[in-house]
Amino acid sequence: MDNSDNINSIRNICINKRIKMEKTAKITAGDIAFWILIALIVAVAVWKLVGSPTDTAALIAVALFVVGSEILLWKALFSMDKKVSCGFMKIKYEISDMKKEMNMKLNNIENLIRKKR
């Protein structure tokens, strides 16, 4: 095996991983809104350092932006939790089916052993 085969196989692995990442990594409007809120928090903090807004206005603005970003985070976490729980339910049913199948096979083996005696 020469080096060109190794390079081709490594290139194929990298391309496959990139394709998988492109399929799974999708930026949503919620992600963009979250980062905009984070940027607004930083912008208000910097603006406050310059001295333009009053303390109350800066505090209210930062609090609103933090609450908005927290809501977006919780929304993302709950949607991820829903996907995970659906996946666990699917696996639970698959394991149940496998268990039934194994019991049937074991019963068949026991019946064959009994017949041979």
Backbone hydrogen bonds in HBPLUS format (Angstrom, degrees):
<---DONOR---> <-ACCEPTOR-->    atom                        ^
c    i                          cat <-CA-CA->   ^        H-A-AA   ^      H-
h    n   atom  resd res      DA  || num        DHA   H-A  angle D-A-AA Bond
n    s   type  num  typ     dist DA aas  dist angle  dist       angle   num
A0007-ILE N   A0003-ASN O   2.89 MM   4  6.13 160.5  1.93 153.2 158.7     1
A0008-ASN N   A0004-SER O   2.90 MM   4  6.05 156.3  1.96 143.3 149.8     2
A0009-SER N   A0005-ASP O   2.95 MM   4  6.15 157.9  2.00 147.7 153.6     3
A0010-ILE N   A0006-ASN O   2.93 MM   4  6.13 159.0  1.98 149.0 154.9     4
A0011-ARG N   A0007-ILE O   2.87 MM   4  6.02 156.4  1.92 146.2 153.2     5
A0012-ASN N   A0008-ASN O   2.91 MM   4  6.12 155.4  1.97 145.7 152.3     6
A0013-ILE N   A0009-SER O   3.00 MM   4  6.24 155.0  2.06 145.3 151.7     7
A0014-CYS N   A0010-ILE O   2.97 MM   4  6.23 161.7  2.01 150.8 155.4     8
A0015-ILE N   A0011-ARG O   2.90 MM   4  6.10 158.3  1.94 150.2 156.4     9
A0016-ASN N   A0012-ASN O   2.93 MM   4  6.09 161.1  1.96 147.4 152.6    10
A0017-LYS N   A0013-ILE O   2.96 MM   4  6.20 159.0  2.01 149.8 155.5    11
A0018-ARG N   A0014-CYS O   2.93 MM   4  6.10 155.2  1.99 145.7 152.8    12
A0019-ILE N   A0015-ILE O   2.91 MM   4  6.15 156.5  1.97 150.6 156.7    13
A0020-LYS N   A0016-ASN O   3.01 MM   4  6.25 159.4  2.06 147.5 152.9    14
A0021-MET N   A0017-LYS O   2.92 MM   4  6.15 156.1  1.97 147.3 154.0    15
A0022-GLU N   A0018-ARG O   2.88 MM   4  6.10 152.5  1.96 147.3 154.9    16
A0023-LYS N   A0019-ILE O   3.07 MM   4  6.30 146.7  2.19 144.1 152.6    17
A0024-THR N   A0020-LYS O   3.11 MM   4  6.35 147.6  2.22 144.5 152.8    18
A0025-ALA N   A0021-MET O   2.82 MM   4  5.72 158.3  1.87 153.2 158.3    19
A0032-ILE N   A0028-THR O   3.22 MM   4  6.61 160.3  2.26 149.2 153.9    20
A0033-ALA N   A0029-ALA O   2.87 MM   4  6.09 161.7  1.90 151.0 156.4    21
A0034-PHE N   A0030-GLY O   2.91 MM   4  6.05 153.7  1.98 143.3 150.4    22
A0035-TRP N   A0031-ASP O   3.12 MM   4  6.41 164.9  2.14 151.5 153.9    23
A0036-ILE N   A0032-ILE O   2.93 MM   4  6.16 148.8  2.03 147.4 157.0    24
A0037-LEU N   A0033-ALA O   2.93 MM   4  6.17 156.3  1.99 148.7 154.5    25
A0038-ILE N   A0034-PHE O   2.99 MM   4  6.33 155.0  2.06 148.5 155.7    26
A0039-ALA N   A0035-TRP O   2.92 MM   4  6.08 157.0  1.98 142.2 148.6    27
A0040-LEU N   A0036-ILE O   2.86 MM   4  6.14 148.0  1.96 145.2 154.5    28
A0041-ILE N   A0037-LEU O   2.96 MM   4  6.26 148.1  2.06 145.2 153.4    29
A0042-VAL N   A0038-ILE O   3.10 MM   4  6.44 162.8  2.13 151.2 154.6    30
A0043-ALA N   A0039-ALA O   2.83 MM   4  6.03 155.4  1.89 145.6 153.5    31
A0044-VAL N   A0040-LEU O   2.88 MM   4  6.05 160.1  1.92 148.8 152.7    32
A0045-ALA N   A0041-ILE O   3.03 MM   4  6.26 155.9  2.09 145.7 152.7    33
A0046-VAL N   A0042-VAL O   2.88 MM   4  6.15 159.8  1.92 152.4 157.7    34
A0047-TRP N   A0043-ALA O   2.80 MM   4  5.95 157.5  1.85 146.1 153.5    35
A0048-LYS N   A0044-VAL O   2.79 MM   4  5.96 149.0  1.89 143.6 151.9    36
A0049-LEU N   A0045-ALA O   3.01 MM   4  6.31 144.1  2.14 139.6 149.1    37
A0049-LEU N   A0046-VAL O   3.06 MM   3  5.00 118.5  2.46  91.8 107.3    38
A0050-VAL N   A0046-VAL O   3.11 MM   4  6.49 143.8  2.24 145.5 154.8    39
A0051-GLY N   A0047-TRP O   3.10 MM   4  6.47 139.6  2.27 137.6 148.9    40
A0058-ALA N   A0054-THR O   3.02 MM   4  6.18 164.6  2.04 152.7 157.0    41
A0059-LEU N   A0055-ASP O   2.93 MM   4  6.06 161.5  1.96 149.4 154.9    42
A0060-ILE N   A0056-THR O   2.93 MM   4  6.09 163.2  1.96 152.2 156.5    43
A0061-ALA N   A0057-ALA O   2.98 MM   4  6.10 163.6  2.00 147.8 152.7    44
A0062-VAL N   A0058-ALA O   2.95 MM   4  6.08 170.2  1.96 153.1 156.0    45
A0063-ALA N   A0059-LEU O   2.94 MM   4  6.01 159.4  1.98 145.5 151.9    46
A0064-LEU N   A0060-ILE O   2.94 MM   4  6.14 159.8  1.98 150.0 155.1    47
A0065-PHE N   A0061-ALA O   3.00 MM   4  6.25 160.4  2.04 151.4 156.8    48
A0066-VAL N   A0062-VAL O   2.86 MM   4  6.05 157.4  1.91 151.4 157.8    49
A0067-VAL N   A0063-ALA O   2.92 MM   4  6.09 163.6  1.95 150.3 154.8    50
A0068-GLY N   A0064-LEU O   2.96 MM   4  6.13 158.4  2.01 145.3 151.6    51
A0069-SER N   A0065-PHE O   2.95 MM   4  6.17 159.3  1.99 146.8 152.1    52
A0070-GLU N   A0066-VAL O   2.89 MM   4  6.08 155.2  1.95 149.8 157.1    53
A0071-ILE N   A0067-VAL O   2.94 MM   4  6.15 157.7  1.99 149.7 155.3    54
A0072-LEU N   A0068-GLY O   3.10 MM   4  6.37 158.3  2.15 146.1 151.6    55
A0073-LEU N   A0069-SER O   2.93 MM   4  6.19 152.8  2.01 145.0 152.7    56
A0074-TRP N   A0070-GLU O   2.88 MM   4  6.13 166.5  1.89 157.3 159.9    57
A0075-LYS N   A0071-ILE O   2.92 MM   4  6.08 155.9  1.98 147.0 154.1    58
A0076-ALA N   A0072-LEU O   3.04 MM   4  6.24 158.7  2.08 145.7 150.6    59
A0077-LEU N   A0073-LEU O   2.91 MM   4  6.19 157.9  1.96 151.3 157.9    60
A0078-PHE N   A0074-TRP O   2.87 MM   4  6.06 160.9  1.91 152.3 156.7    61
A0079-SER N   A0075-LYS O   3.04 MM   4  6.23 155.9  2.10 146.9 153.3    62
A0080-MET N   A0076-ALA O   2.99 MM   4  6.16 152.6  2.07 144.2 151.9    63
A0081-ASP N   A0077-LEU O   2.87 MM   4  6.07 152.7  1.94 145.0 153.0    64
A0082-LYS N   A0078-PHE O   2.96 MM   4  6.16 150.7  2.05 142.8 150.0    65
A0083-LYS N   A0079-SER O   3.16 MM   4  6.41 154.9  2.22 142.2 147.9    66
A0084-VAL N   A0080-MET O   2.97 MM   4  6.25 158.0  2.02 150.5 156.6    67
A0085-SER N   A0081-ASP O   2.90 MM   4  6.10 162.5  1.93 151.4 156.0    68
A0086-CYS N   A0082-LYS O   3.01 MM   4  6.20 153.5  2.08 144.9 152.0    69
A0087-GLY N   A0083-LYS O   2.99 MM   4  6.23 151.2  2.07 142.8 150.9    70
A0088-PHE N   A0084-VAL O   2.88 MM   4  6.22 152.0  1.96 150.3 158.0    71
A0089-MET N   A0085-SER O   2.96 MM   4  6.19 153.2  2.04 144.5 151.5    72
A0090-LYS N   A0086-CYS O   3.04 MM   4  6.27 155.6  2.10 145.7 152.0    73
A0091-ILE N   A0087-GLY O   3.00 MM   4  6.25 160.0  2.04 147.6 152.9    74
A0092-LYS N   A0088-PHE O   2.82 MM   4  5.98 151.7  1.89 145.2 153.7    75
A0093-TYR N   A0089-MET O   3.06 MM   4  6.34 158.2  2.11 149.8 153.6    76
A0094-GLU N   A0090-LYS O   3.00 MM   4  6.26 154.9  2.06 146.4 154.0    77
A0095-ILE N   A0091-ILE O   2.83 MM   4  6.03 158.3  1.88 153.1 158.4    78
A0096-SER N   A0092-LYS O   2.95 MM   4  6.15 152.2  2.02 142.7 151.0    79
A0097-ASP N   A0093-TYR O   2.92 MM   4  6.16 156.8  1.97 146.9 152.6    80
A0098-MET N   A0094-GLU O   2.93 MM   4  6.17 156.5  1.99 145.5 152.2    81
A0099-LYS N   A0095-ILE O   2.86 MM   4  6.05 151.5  1.94 146.6 154.5    82
A0100-LYS N   A0096-SER O   3.02 MM   4  6.31 158.0  2.07 149.5 154.4    83
A0101-GLU N   A0097-ASP O   2.99 MM   4  6.21 159.8  2.03 148.7 154.4    84
A0102-MET N   A0098-MET O   2.86 MM   4  6.08 156.1  1.92 147.5 154.0    85
A0103-ASN N   A0099-LYS O   2.93 MM   4  6.16 157.3  1.98 148.2 154.3    86
A0104-MET N   A0100-LYS O   2.99 MM   4  6.24 155.8  2.05 147.7 154.0    87
A0105-LYS N   A0101-GLU O   3.02 MM   4  6.29 157.5  2.07 147.2 153.2    88
A0106-LEU N   A0102-MET O   2.85 MM   4  6.09 159.5  1.89 151.7 157.6    89
A0107-ASN N   A0103-ASN O   2.90 MM   4  6.07 155.1  1.96 146.6 153.5    90
A0108-ASN N   A0104-MET O   2.98 MM   4  6.23 153.1  2.05 144.8 152.1    91
A0109-ILE N   A0105-LYS O   2.93 MM   4  6.22 153.8  2.00 147.3 154.5    92
A0110-GLU N   A0106-LEU O   2.89 MM   4  6.13 159.7  1.93 149.6 155.0    93
A0111-ASN N   A0107-ASN O   2.92 MM   4  6.14 156.6  1.97 147.7 154.0    94
A0112-LEU N   A0108-ASN O   3.01 MM   4  6.25 153.4  2.08 145.5 152.3    95
A0113-ILE N   A0109-ILE O   2.96 MM   4  6.23 154.0  2.03 149.2 156.4    96
A0114-ARG N   A0110-GLU O   2.96 MM   4  6.19 157.5  2.01 149.4 155.4    97
A0115-LYS N   A0111-ASN O   3.03 MM   4  6.21 152.8  2.11 145.0 151.9    98
A0116-LYS N   A0112-LEU O   3.18 MM   4  6.37 147.2  2.29 142.5 149.9    99
A0117-ARG N   A0114-ARG O   3.32 MM   3  5.38 139.7  2.49  96.5 107.1   100
